Amino acid sequence: MKLVLITGASTGIGFEAAKFLSLNGFRVLAGVRSDKDFENLNSINENLSAIKIDITKKESINAAFEKVINEFSPKEYFALINNAGIVKAAPLEFVELDDLRWQFEVNVTSQVAVTQKFLPLLREVNEGRIVFTGSNSGVFTVPMNVPYGASKHAMEAIADGFRRELLANSNIKVSLLQPGQIKTPIWDKSLDAAMKAKESFPPDVDKLYGKIEKSIIGEVVANGKDKAADPILVSRAIYHALTSKSPKTRYSMGVGAFMTQNIFKRLPDKLMDKILRKVLKY
């Protein structure tokens, strides 16, 4: 049975993907940080085991690596799914620079750190796989969500870079997920993060950005929760990326993904700016 490590599996896409893969022929190591999530995942089925890993800490990555090589045969290890991530939402004019740095530390730098560590194991199998969780926000920038979007823009380059570099010396296949609106706790997390960040903003932030903030919360966050697609779509895409002889370099799925990635990004910038202002009513 092929072994898959997936980070950020406590909730949302990672949690659903871990369950799906474990029920469809894979031995899954689901990365979490808390004891509660660890116990929860360990209780699901015999092919799914939790593993403690904080991708922002070198010693935690090393400990997870040691656990894998000590408990499993090198030939079993098959795929790494880099899914862990956070959301920092704020207008760029007022975003705390430490928050911006942390957004990139978690969503970009730490993804590279985990991949670097586990790549030697992937080289030991005939055809290992790496999957990165990007976002619709990685190809289309939405106001008030720029820190997160910028990190996912960076993930586009990271995935492309790994894929093209590894072609030179391995059979490892690299794919990038580009989910649109998927029904996960990220919508509540986004709103909570935005409200918390707002506490440190100057008094005139409402005057400058109050209207657009209201539009984004109403149209994007609220509607995203109600109209978002089932996360099974992402799990199926991951499954295809792991099982196909010729996996796609990019997998697009979820509400709004096709429109954004195939139409919006091809329109002239000024026209798209006008459309966005009309849709979001700001």
NUMI-84485 format. One record per residue (C-alpha): residue number from 1; z, y, x; chain; residue in one letter. Coordinates in pm, 1 decimal, padded with zeros to 6 digits, always signed. Each point is the difference from the previous one (the first is absolute). Example, Ala and Ser with C-alpha at 12.3 -4.5 7.8 and 13.67 -1.06 7.14 Angstrom:
BEGIN
[rec 1,[+00780.0,-00450.0,+01230.0],A,a]
[rec 2,[-00066.0,+00344.0,+00137.0],A,s]
This chain:
BEGIN
[rec 1,[+00000.0,+00000.0,+00000.0],A,m]
[rec 2,[-00101.0,+00337.7,+00142.3],A,k]
[rec 3,[+00276.9,+00248.9,+00070.8],A,l]
[rec 4,[-00021.3,+00363.9,-00112.1],A,v]
[rec 5,[+00235.2,+00284.0,+00086.3],A,l]
[rec 6,[+00001.8,+00291.8,-00242.8],A,i]
[rec 7,[+00206.5,+00313.9,+00058.5],A,t]
[rec 8,[+00145.0,+00217.9,-00273.9],A,g]
[rec 9,[+00044.4,-00284.7,-00245.4],A,a]
[rec 10,[+00313.3,+00114.5,-00182.1],A,s]
[rec 11,[-00191.0,+00155.9,-00292.7],A,t]
[rec 12,[-00343.9,+00092.5,-00124.5],A,g]
[rec 13,[-00320.8,-00122.3,+00161.1],A,i]
[rec 14,[+00180.3,-00183.9,+00279.5],A,g]
[rec 15,[+00233.1,-00185.9,-00233.9],A,f]
[rec 16,[-00278.2,-00104.5,-00236.9],A,e]
[rec 17,[-00231.0,-00101.9,+00284.3],A,a]
[rec 18,[+00273.5,-00209.0,+00163.0],A,a]
[rec 19,[+00054.4,-00191.5,-00325.0],A,k]
[rec 20,[-00372.2,-00042.0,-00066.1],A,f]
[rec 21,[-00083.5,-00129.2,+00346.2],A,l]
[rec 22,[+00296.4,-00238.2,+00002.3],A,s]
[rec 23,[-00126.3,-00151.4,-00325.2],A,l]
[rec 24,[-00355.7,-00030.4,+00129.8],A,n]
[rec 25,[+00013.4,-00200.7,+00317.5],A,g]
[rec 26,[+00179.0,+00218.9,+00255.1],A,f]
[rec 27,[+00339.6,-00011.4,+00167.2],A,r]
[rec 28,[+00121.3,+00358.2,-00030.1],A,v]
[rec 29,[+00254.6,+00191.8,+00204.9],A,l]
[rec 30,[+00087.5,+00307.5,-00205.6],A,a]
[rec 31,[+00137.3,+00291.9,+00198.2],A,g]
[rec 32,[+00296.6,+00188.7,-00147.4],A,v]
[rec 33,[+00289.6,+00211.4,+00126.9],A,r]
[rec 34,[+00285.6,-00048.7,-00248.4],A,s]
[rec 35,[+00219.0,-00305.8,-00062.8],A,d]
[rec 36,[-00066.4,+00026.9,-00374.1],A,k]
[rec 37,[-00377.0,-00016.4,+00042.4],A,d]
[rec 38,[+00040.9,-00280.0,+00254.0],A,f]
[rec 39,[+00190.7,-00215.3,-00249.5],A,e]
[rec 40,[-00236.2,+00086.3,-00284.7],A,n]
[rec 41,[-00313.5,-00110.6,+00184.6],A,l]
[rec 42,[+00161.3,-00315.1,+00134.9],A,n]
[rec 43,[+00068.1,-00115.4,-00354.0],A,s]
[rec 44,[-00361.0,+00008.4,-00124.5],A,i]
[rec 45,[-00162.2,-00318.9,+00136.0],A,n]
[rec 46,[+00001.7,-00230.8,+00300.6],A,e]
[rec 47,[-00312.5,+00153.7,+00157.3],A,n]
[rec 48,[+00147.8,+00349.2,+00003.9],A,l]
[rec 49,[+00267.8,+00104.4,+00248.0],A,s]
[rec 50,[+00142.4,+00343.2,+00067.6],A,a]
[rec 51,[+00021.4,+00134.2,+00351.9],A,i]
[rec 52,[+00193.1,+00307.4,+00108.4],A,k]
[rec 53,[-00222.0,+00259.0,+00164.0],A,i]
[rec 54,[+00021.7,+00378.0,+00029.5],A,d]
[rec 55,[-00341.3,+00098.4,+00131.5],A,i]
[rec 56,[+00130.8,+00330.8,+00138.9],A,t]
[rec 57,[+00234.4,-00177.1,+00242.8],A,k]
[rec 58,[-00130.5,-00182.6,+00305.8],A,k]
[rec 59,[+00298.7,-00233.5,+00016.0],A,e]
[rec 60,[-00051.3,-00103.9,-00363.2],A,s]
[rec 61,[-00369.2,-00073.6,+00059.1],A,i]
[rec 62,[+00091.1,-00201.7,+00309.0],A,n]
[rec 63,[+00263.2,-00197.8,-00191.4],A,a]
[rec 64,[-00249.9,-00085.7,-00273.8],A,a]
[rec 65,[-00251.1,-00106.9,+00263.3],A,f]
[rec 66,[+00254.3,-00227.8,+00167.1],A,e]
[rec 67,[+00085.0,-00157.2,-00334.9],A,k]
[rec 68,[-00365.5,-00077.0,-00065.5],A,v]
[rec 69,[-00071.2,-00158.0,+00338.8],A,i]
[rec 70,[+00324.3,-00199.8,-00004.6],A,n]
[rec 71,[-00035.3,-00140.1,-00351.3],A,e]
[rec 72,[-00374.1,-00051.5,-00035.7],A,f]
[rec 73,[-00282.4,-00148.0,+00200.1],A,s]
[rec 74,[-00237.6,+00256.5,+00152.8],A,p]
[rec 75,[-00287.5,-00173.9,-00177.1],A,k]
[rec 76,[+00162.7,+00067.9,-00338.6],A,e]
[rec 77,[+00002.3,+00378.3,+00037.7],A,y]
[rec 78,[-00310.7,+00135.1,-00167.3],A,f]
[rec 79,[+00030.3,+00349.7,-00142.8],A,a]
[rec 80,[+00186.6,+00329.6,+00014.7],A,l]
[rec 81,[+00005.1,+00223.9,-00305.2],A,i]
[rec 82,[+00118.1,+00350.7,+00089.8],A,n]
[rec 83,[+00124.9,+00123.6,-00334.3],A,n]
[rec 84,[+00323.7,+00192.4,+00063.4],A,a]
[rec 85,[-00018.1,+00371.9,-00072.6],A,g]
[rec 86,[+00168.6,+00306.3,-00144.0],A,i]
[rec 87,[-00099.3,+00311.2,-00192.3],A,v]
[rec 88,[+00082.2,+00358.5,+00095.5],A,k]
[rec 89,[-00129.8,+00244.8,-00258.9],A,a]
[rec 90,[+00013.5,+00377.6,+00046.6],A,a]
[rec 91,[-00229.6,+00302.0,+00035.7],A,p]
[rec 92,[-00111.6,+00025.4,+00362.2],A,l]
[rec 93,[+00123.9,+00356.6,+00020.4],A,e]
[rec 94,[+00360.0,-00115.2,-00044.5],A,f]
[rec 95,[+00012.7,-00365.6,+00105.8],A,v]
[rec 96,[+00277.2,-00067.0,+00250.4],A,e]
[rec 97,[-00163.0,-00087.6,+00330.9],A,l]
[rec 98,[+00251.7,-00278.0,+00057.1],A,d]
[rec 99,[-00109.1,-00149.7,-00334.0],A,d]
[rec 100,[-00363.4,+00028.3,+00106.1],A,l]
[rec 101,[+00075.1,-00171.5,+00330.4],A,r]
[rec 102,[+00190.5,-00276.8,-00178.5],A,w]
[rec 103,[-00288.9,-00048.3,-00242.4],A,q]
[rec 104,[-00228.0,-00074.5,+00294.4],A,f]
[rec 105,[+00263.9,-00201.0,+00186.2],A,e]
[rec 106,[+00033.9,-00245.7,-00289.1],A,v]
[rec 107,[-00353.4,-00003.6,-00139.1],A,n]
[rec 108,[-00195.7,+00016.4,+00325.6],A,v]
[rec 109,[+00184.8,-00044.3,+00329.8],A,t]
[rec 110,[+00218.4,-00286.1,-00119.1],A,s]
[rec 111,[-00301.8,-00185.1,-00142.1],A,q]
[rec 112,[-00152.0,+00005.5,+00347.4],A,v]
[rec 113,[+00329.6,-00113.9,+00154.6],A,a]
[rec 114,[+00021.8,-00308.1,-00222.2],A,v]
[rec 115,[-00366.4,-00084.0,+00053.4],A,t]
[rec 116,[+00029.8,+00029.2,+00378.1],A,q]
[rec 117,[+00297.7,-00235.0,+00000.8],A,k]
[rec 118,[-00153.5,-00272.8,-00212.2],A,f]
[rec 119,[-00358.2,+00013.6,+00127.3],A,l]
[rec 120,[+00063.6,-00258.1,+00275.6],A,p]
[rec 121,[+00093.8,-00252.9,-00268.6],A,l]
[rec 122,[-00315.7,+00073.8,-00196.1],A,l]
[rec 123,[-00208.7,-00062.6,+00310.5],A,r]
[rec 124,[+00136.9,-00354.2,+00016.2],A,e]
[rec 125,[-00168.2,-00096.8,-00326.2],A,v]
[rec 126,[-00373.1,-00037.2,-00039.7],A,n]
[rec 127,[-00043.3,+00282.7,-00247.6],A,e]
[rec 128,[+00305.0,+00213.4,-00075.4],A,g]
[rec 129,[+00006.8,+00278.7,-00254.6],A,r]
[rec 130,[+00153.7,+00348.2,-00015.0],A,i]
[rec 131,[+00024.0,+00198.1,-00323.3],A,v]
[rec 132,[+00110.2,+00363.4,-00018.8],A,f]
[rec 133,[+00110.7,+00162.9,-00325.1],A,t]
[rec 134,[-00176.0,+00332.4,-00021.5],A,g]
[rec 135,[-00041.2,+00205.8,-00314.2],A,s]
[rec 136,[-00237.8,+00189.3,-00220.6],A,n]
[rec 137,[+00182.9,+00299.8,+00147.8],A,s]
[rec 138,[-00144.3,-00097.1,+00336.9],A,g]
[rec 139,[-00348.5,+00104.7,-00105.2],A,v]
[rec 140,[+00079.3,+00279.3,-00245.2],A,f]
[rec 141,[+00267.5,+00263.6,+00050.4],A,t]
[rec 142,[+00204.1,+00100.4,-00303.9],A,v]
[rec 143,[+00210.6,+00320.3,+00005.9],A,p]
[rec 144,[+00377.3,-00041.3,+00044.0],A,m]
[rec 145,[-00051.3,-00351.1,+00139.9],A,n]
[rec 146,[-00159.2,+00096.6,+00329.7],A,v]
[rec 147,[+00260.1,-00149.0,+00240.1],A,p]
[rec 148,[-00047.5,-00344.3,-00154.5],A,y]
[rec 149,[-00376.0,+00045.5,-00028.8],A,g]
[rec 150,[-00026.9,+00109.7,+00362.1],A,a]
[rec 151,[+00182.6,-00313.4,+00115.4],A,s]
[rec 152,[-00238.1,-00214.1,-00201.3],A,k]
[rec 153,[-00298.4,+00192.0,+00139.0],A,h]
[rec 154,[+00133.8,-00100.1,+00341.6],A,a]
[rec 155,[+00025.9,-00360.9,-00116.0],A,m]
[rec 156,[-00375.4,+00004.6,-00066.1],A,e]
[rec 157,[-00056.5,+00069.5,+00369.3],A,a]
[rec 158,[+00264.4,-00250.3,+00112.4],A,i]
[rec 159,[-00158.4,-00281.2,-00200.6],A,a]
[rec 160,[-00350.7,+00088.0,+00114.5],A,d]
[rec 161,[+00118.5,+00023.7,+00359.9],A,g]
[rec 162,[+00176.2,-00335.7,+00004.0],A,f]
[rec 163,[-00294.5,-00167.0,-00173.7],A,r]
[rec 164,[-00260.2,+00132.1,+00242.2],A,r]
[rec 165,[+00206.7,-00053.2,+00313.1],A,e]
[rec 166,[+00095.9,-00355.9,-00091.7],A,l]
[rec 167,[-00364.6,-00089.9,-00054.8],A,l]
[rec 168,[-00037.2,+00022.4,+00378.4],A,a]
[rec 169,[+00250.4,-00269.9,+00085.4],A,n]
[rec 170,[+00105.2,-00207.0,-00303.2],A,s]
[rec 171,[-00092.0,-00148.5,-00336.0],A,n]
[rec 172,[+00275.3,+00196.2,-00172.8],A,i]
[rec 173,[-00117.1,+00163.7,-00322.6],A,k]
[rec 174,[+00147.2,+00334.5,-00111.9],A,v]
[rec 175,[-00005.6,+00132.4,-00356.8],A,s]
[rec 176,[+00128.0,+00316.1,-00165.8],A,l]
[rec 177,[+00127.5,+00023.2,-00357.1],A,l]
[rec 178,[-00081.0,+00320.3,-00188.2],A,q]
[rec 179,[+00199.4,-00018.7,-00323.9],A,p]
[rec 180,[-00035.4,+00262.7,-00266.8],A,g]
[rec 181,[+00269.8,+00024.6,-00266.0],A,q]
[rec 182,[+00195.2,-00326.9,-00000.3],A,i]
[rec 183,[+00302.9,-00061.7,-00219.3],A,k]
[rec 184,[+00282.7,-00006.6,+00256.3],A,t]
[rec 185,[+00327.4,+00189.5,+00061.1],A,p]
[rec 186,[-00187.6,+00239.5,+00228.8],A,i]
[rec 187,[-00046.5,+00242.8,-00288.8],A,w]
[rec 188,[+00373.6,+00040.3,-00052.0],A,d]
[rec 189,[+00053.8,+00009.6,+00374.9],A,k]
[rec 190,[-00261.8,+00273.7,+00035.6],A,s]
[rec 191,[+00164.6,+00212.9,-00265.9],A,l]
[rec 192,[+00350.1,-00054.0,+00140.4],A,d]
[rec 193,[-00120.3,+00087.8,+00350.8],A,a]
[rec 194,[-00167.6,+00316.7,-00123.7],A,a]
[rec 195,[+00307.1,+00116.1,-00189.0],A,m]
[rec 196,[+00227.1,-00069.9,+00295.8],A,k]
[rec 197,[-00225.9,+00186.5,+00239.8],A,a]
[rec 198,[-00014.4,+00294.1,-00235.5],A,k]
[rec 199,[+00372.5,+00060.8,+00044.3],A,e]
[rec 200,[-00065.2,+00140.6,+00346.8],A,s]
[rec 201,[-00288.9,+00224.2,-00103.2],A,f]
[rec 202,[+00033.6,+00381.9,-00021.9],A,p]
[rec 203,[+00045.1,+00162.4,-00342.9],A,p]
[rec 204,[-00360.8,+00117.5,-00029.1],A,d]
[rec 205,[-00142.1,-00353.1,+00010.5],A,v]
[rec 206,[-00010.9,-00019.0,-00381.5],A,d]
[rec 207,[-00188.9,+00327.4,-00017.9],A,k]
[rec 208,[-00254.9,-00121.5,+00252.2],A,l]
[rec 209,[-00031.1,-00366.6,-00094.0],A,y]
[rec 210,[+00179.7,-00051.5,-00330.9],A,g]
[rec 211,[-00317.5,-00030.3,-00205.2],A,k]
[rec 212,[-00170.0,-00249.0,+00226.2],A,i]
[rec 213,[+00322.2,-00198.8,+00035.7],A,e]
[rec 214,[+00026.2,-00033.6,-00376.2],A,k]
[rec 215,[-00362.1,-00111.6,-00022.5],A,s]
[rec 216,[+00034.6,-00257.8,+00274.5],A,i]
[rec 217,[+00317.0,-00147.5,-00152.1],A,i]
[rec 218,[-00149.2,-00003.6,-00349.4],A,g]
[rec 219,[-00350.8,-00118.7,+00076.8],A,e]
[rec 220,[+00040.2,-00214.9,+00307.2],A,v]
[rec 221,[+00353.7,-00139.3,+00007.8],A,v]
[rec 222,[+00068.8,-00039.4,-00373.3],A,a]
[rec 223,[-00348.7,-00127.2,-00084.5],A,n]
[rec 224,[+00000.3,-00216.8,+00310.0],A,g]
[rec 225,[+00305.2,-00184.5,-00127.2],A,k]
[rec 226,[-00147.0,-00051.2,-00346.8],A,d]
[rec 227,[-00364.6,-00070.2,+00081.9],A,k]
[rec 228,[+00022.8,-00160.9,+00342.8],A,a]
[rec 229,[-00155.7,-00340.5,+00063.0],A,a]
[rec 230,[+00186.7,-00326.8,+00042.2],A,d]
[rec 231,[+00095.1,-00071.8,+00364.0],A,p]
[rec 232,[-00162.8,-00342.7,-00038.9],A,i]
[rec 233,[-00324.2,+00179.5,+00092.7],A,l]
[rec 234,[+00137.7,+00078.3,+00344.4],A,v]
[rec 235,[+00136.5,-00351.8,+00045.7],A,s]
[rec 236,[-00340.9,-00146.3,-00078.1],A,r]
[rec 237,[-00163.8,+00234.4,+00248.5],A,a]
[rec 238,[+00247.1,-00107.4,+00269.4],A,i]
[rec 239,[-00065.5,-00364.6,-00083.9],A,y]
[rec 240,[-00374.1,+00055.4,+00042.4],A,h]
[rec 241,[+00058.2,+00178.7,+00331.2],A,a]
[rec 242,[+00195.7,-00303.1,+00122.9],A,l]
[rec 243,[-00224.8,-00277.8,-00131.5],A,t]
[rec 244,[-00357.5,+00128.3,+00015.8],A,s]
[rec 245,[-00212.5,-00096.0,+00300.5],A,k]
[rec 246,[-00131.4,+00353.6,-00008.6],A,s]
[rec 247,[+00274.3,+00226.4,-00141.7],A,p]
[rec 248,[-00080.8,+00353.9,-00099.4],A,k]
[rec 249,[+00093.6,+00279.9,+00235.3],A,t]
[rec 250,[+00127.7,+00197.5,-00300.3],A,r]
[rec 251,[+00131.9,-00105.2,-00339.9],A,y]
[rec 252,[+00004.9,+00258.8,-00277.0],A,s]
[rec 253,[+00191.2,-00062.1,-00321.7],A,m]
[rec 254,[+00210.4,+00170.3,-00265.3],A,g]
[rec 255,[-00039.0,+00289.3,-00241.3],A,v]
[rec 256,[-00205.6,+00284.4,+00142.4],A,g]
[rec 257,[-00093.9,-00177.0,+00321.6],A,a]
[rec 258,[-00372.4,-00041.9,-00068.5],A,f]
[rec 259,[-00044.4,+00352.8,-00131.7],A,m]
[rec 260,[+00188.9,+00156.5,+00288.2],A,t]
[rec 261,[-00142.7,-00202.8,+00284.2],A,q]
[rec 262,[-00361.0,-00020.3,-00115.6],A,n]
[rec 263,[-00057.2,+00327.7,-00183.3],A,i]
[rec 264,[+00264.4,+00262.8,+00069.7],A,f]
[rec 265,[-00015.6,-00024.8,+00378.0],A,k]
[rec 266,[-00378.8,+00041.1,-00007.7],A,r]
[rec 267,[+00005.2,+00324.7,-00195.7],A,l]
[rec 268,[-00011.1,+00336.1,+00179.6],A,p]
[rec 269,[+00350.4,+00113.4,+00091.5],A,d]
[rec 270,[-00003.8,+00321.4,-00204.2],A,k]
[rec 271,[-00130.1,-00178.5,-00308.6],A,l]
[rec 272,[+00269.6,-00266.5,+00036.2],A,m]
[rec 273,[+00264.4,+00272.3,+00037.2],A,d]
[rec 274,[-00111.3,+00151.2,-00331.7],A,k]
[rec 275,[-00002.1,-00337.4,-00175.0],A,i]
[rec 276,[+00346.9,-00081.6,+00129.9],A,l]
[rec 277,[+00140.5,+00332.7,-00118.2],A,r]
[rec 278,[-00150.3,-00054.2,-00344.0],A,k]
[rec 279,[+00126.1,-00357.6,-00031.9],A,v]
[rec 280,[+00350.0,+00085.6,+00121.0],A,l]
[rec 281,[+00006.4,+00332.6,-00187.5],A,k]
[rec 282,[+00127.8,+00219.6,+00283.9],A,y]
